[in-house]
């Protein structure tokens, strides 16, 4: 069965992914003994909170027609399906990413993991984009992908600074 997503649903996914990204950094911060590293990771969690807010704001610009459900879903199963897709995609926001942290990771390790997770999210959104018809806001998915690319650039810059330090 092929399911067409709409922009409203994709923004819900994006918000959930950013919440999971913030949880990743907060867990990494909790596991740090160095206070400076802890503060740095808390700033990254706050950055994810900001990204979440950006996606919420972007979702306000979604047209009513771009939020039209494509299937009859009286039991709300589509929402559960979307949550399962987000949690299982293996990229940023995946609960498994935060659970995998041991506390032995260096700051460089954490940033490399985060960059990899962001890249996985971009691939996820590129795949989802193919499932959003133009009349349901396909172009809006591009704004999410572009935001994720900016995250990769930001994290790569931070990693470069850490390596140079």
Legacy VTK file of the C-alpha trace (Angstrom):
# vtk DataFile Version 3.0
C-alpha trace
ASCII
DATASET POLYDATA
POINTS 165 float
0.000 0.000 0.000
1.329 3.417 -0.923
0.586 6.188 1.499
0.826 9.838 0.541
1.965 12.120 3.336
1.076 15.778 3.576
3.271 18.677 4.680
1.473 18.908 8.029
2.389 15.314 8.830
6.000 15.817 7.778
6.307 18.842 10.063
4.954 16.724 12.938
7.731 14.241 12.170
10.303 17.036 12.071
9.211 18.381 15.451
9.421 14.891 16.991
12.883 14.380 15.480
14.151 17.661 16.929
12.774 16.710 20.353
14.728 13.468 20.147
17.825 15.382 19.055
17.569 17.588 22.128
17.185 14.462 24.288
20.401 13.064 22.751
22.395 16.154 23.732
20.833 16.322 27.182
21.764 12.702 27.855
25.287 13.344 26.553
25.490 16.358 28.896
24.316 14.301 31.869
27.090 11.790 31.223
29.845 14.427 31.134
32.024 15.005 34.158
33.666 18.095 32.669
31.494 21.120 33.418
32.561 23.007 30.282
31.620 20.059 28.054
28.338 19.705 29.909
27.464 23.357 29.239
28.478 23.002 25.587
26.165 20.000 25.128
23.330 21.792 26.915
23.745 24.624 24.385
23.443 22.076 21.586
20.243 20.752 23.207
18.926 24.318 23.318
19.846 24.663 19.637
17.681 21.611 18.896
14.865 23.240 20.875
15.241 26.272 18.620
15.106 24.050 15.532
11.924 22.486 16.917
10.432 25.960 17.296
11.470 26.804 13.732
9.643 23.750 12.416
6.566 24.624 14.452
6.647 28.124 12.970
7.107 26.721 9.457
4.152 24.409 10.022
2.005 27.479 10.700
2.565 28.429 7.043
1.229 25.118 5.760
-1.969 25.619 3.806
-5.134 23.880 4.947
-5.109 21.790 1.766
-1.588 20.616 2.684
-2.836 19.086 5.935
-5.647 17.046 4.434
-5.546 13.450 5.622
-5.262 11.026 2.751
-6.836 7.989 4.402
-9.840 7.383 6.617
-8.288 6.978 10.064
-10.888 7.094 12.831
-8.557 5.383 15.325
-5.559 7.665 14.771
-3.343 4.857 13.527
-1.593 7.115 11.012
-0.166 9.151 13.896
1.192 5.974 15.497
2.681 4.927 12.160
4.397 8.292 11.769
5.810 8.057 15.303
7.151 4.573 14.577
8.748 5.815 11.348
10.449 8.684 13.156
11.664 6.597 16.072
12.939 3.856 13.796
14.628 5.880 11.062
18.014 5.724 12.778
18.856 9.376 12.366
18.652 12.448 14.517
15.995 12.080 17.160
16.151 8.307 17.270
15.733 7.166 20.893
18.346 4.474 20.185
20.975 7.182 19.610
20.603 8.601 23.101
20.331 5.115 24.618
23.623 4.109 22.979
25.596 6.800 24.802
27.835 5.324 27.482
29.536 8.386 28.927
32.898 7.300 27.519
32.451 9.353 24.353
34.691 12.345 23.808
33.234 15.622 22.580
34.660 14.795 19.169
32.879 11.413 19.255
29.582 13.035 20.200
29.793 15.579 17.390
30.725 12.906 14.849
27.741 10.827 15.986
25.488 13.904 15.781
26.687 14.747 12.256
26.002 11.178 11.158
22.528 11.319 12.690
21.773 14.591 10.906
22.879 13.086 7.600
20.616 10.078 8.184
17.743 12.488 8.810
18.398 14.235 5.508
18.179 10.873 3.736
14.968 10.137 5.643
13.386 13.420 4.533
14.523 12.888 0.942
12.676 9.571 0.992
9.603 11.078 2.628
9.604 13.883 0.057
8.907 11.317 -2.642
5.761 10.373 -0.711
4.373 13.923 -0.577
2.471 14.959 -3.708
2.932 18.548 -4.942
-0.641 19.474 -3.971
0.033 18.340 -0.379
3.091 20.529 0.177
6.007 18.642 -1.354
7.905 21.950 -1.628
7.638 22.445 2.150
9.743 19.324 2.719
12.607 21.115 0.967
12.642 23.711 3.755
13.064 20.933 6.329
15.884 19.356 4.312
17.610 22.719 3.993
17.358 23.286 7.749
18.884 19.856 8.394
21.737 20.676 6.003
22.404 23.829 8.018
22.566 21.649 11.151
25.270 19.510 9.508
27.230 22.642 8.605
26.919 24.027 12.163
27.995 20.769 13.762
30.858 20.338 11.292
32.093 23.825 12.189
31.939 22.979 15.886
33.818 19.739 15.275
36.499 21.606 13.356
36.901 24.041 16.284
37.210 21.175 18.760
39.793 19.390 16.634
41.778 22.635 16.328
41.624 23.311 20.068
LINES 1 166
165 0 1 2 3 4 5 6 7 8 9 10 11 12 13 14 15 16 17 18 19 20 21 22 23 24 25 26 27 28 29 30 31 32 33 34 35 36 37 38 39 40 41 42 43 44 45 46 47 48 49 50 51 52 53 54 55 56 57 58 59 60 61 62 63 64 65 66 67 68 69 70 71 72 73 74 75 76 77 78 79 80 81 82 83 84 85 86 87 88 89 90 91 92 93 94 95 96 97 98 99 100 101 102 103 104 105 106 107 108 109 110 111 112 113 114 115 116 117 118 119 120 121 122 123 124 125 126 127 128 129 130 131 132 133 134 135 136 137 138 139 140 141 142 143 144 145 146 147 148 149 150 151 152 153 154 155 156 157 158 159 160 161 162 163 164
